[in-house]
Amino acid sequence: MTPAARVQASIEILDQILSGAPVEKALTGWARRSRFAGSKDRAAIRDHVFGALRCKRSFAAAGGVETGRGLMIGAMRMQEVDLDQIFNGEGYAPASLEEHEQAKPCESDAQKYDIPEWLWPTFQESLGDLTLPVAEALRARAPVHLRVNLIKSSVDQAVSVLLADGIQARPHPACSTALEVVEGERKISGSRAYTDGLVELQDAASQAVVESLDLNPGIRVLDYCSGGGGKALSLAAHHGVDVFAHDVNAARMRDLPARAERAGAQITLLTNDEISAQAPFDIVLTDAPCSGSGSWRRAPAGKWSLTQEGLNRLTETQRTILDDVAPLVGPAGVLAYATCSMLEVENGAVIDAFVAAHSEWTETFRKTWYVSHGTDGFFTSHLTR
């Protein structure tokens, strides 16, 4: 496919997404209908689509209108591409520009930095001096991080094995097990390091949330909101730690047994009815449902689907989860709360409300990681009685 044809395909996919289609469904549907497209074409189109979604408001301004075509006109303008080379109507290229398809100035900082207008005040209150660096970072592609599985490898060995498959990685300062991939990221899934369980895809800050816990041999840890099980696998890589995983939607954990087997890890999956019988735990980690603001580079549609009402529901759920899991923690145990969010209403405010309502609990640790510092955005807090 020519560069212009890739832009036209991106326009069609973006129009579907703007009409309500899930991002992955729209991309997969196009790929199935377009067997002529090679892997490089699909990768380039995916990059166009995700880039446009990350920068939807500013690209719409630069393109004159919030449509698939407008977003791609804006994207090309922002990248200083010669528009006549792309929008010329030749072959499978998009039609030539019309006179009305002119750039418009951004009307606010929220539009310029691609944050929903209603969220901008909360975003600023949460981030202070980091508001603009974080907003700017969210407009760019996220780095690719790996977790070295210490059950099977060391950091140096993993780097060496990855390099043999054409993947260049370097240690990341956020966590002792974290690697940042600097070249060959599309080769990871087929690499020996990945298929043999030496590494897992996991953001460095997500790894750091686990590393912040005091994980000594013999303790029992419950990953309460396990999802796909990334943190459970990270917990299970610590020698002698007995790891349990639970998610209210058990289907989210369906791949965890296979992932654990590949990693050489032991994890016990618990249903809702089995948790109480296994309590108490020395540590309960609650990676609570959240806005996902710390991972909007990877899932930019979530930035635009979030509403004030939805955010309010999330904070209510987060507080409910803390109330529900607190009794599962042993007398000398730790209740660890985490989100992949940088919004204070989901983080410190939730912890402060919990401590105010439960005077027997005290916060002993709090940390936030920001996308402007080279990781996804994450928050964690440790509570003890």
Secondary structure, 3 states (H helix, E strand, C coil): CCHHHHHHHHHHHHHHHHCCCCHHHHHHHHHHHCCCCCHHHHHHHHHHHHHHHHCHHHHHHHHCCCCHHHHHHHHHHHCCCCHHHHCCCCCCCCCCCCCCCCCCCCCCHHHHCCCCHHHHHHHHHHHHHHHHHHHHHHCCCCCEEEEECCCCCCHHHHHHHHHHCCCEEEECCCCCCEEEEEECHHHHHHCHHHHCCCEEECCHHHHHHHHCCCCCCCCEEEECCCCCCHHHHHHHCCCCCEEEECCCCHHHHCCHHHHHHHHCCCEEECCCCCHHHHCCEEEEEEECCCCCHHHCCCCCHHHHHCCHHHHHHHHHHHHHHHHHHHHHEEEEEEEEEEECCCCHHHCHHHHHHHHHHCCCCEEEEEEEECHHHCCCCEEEEEEEC
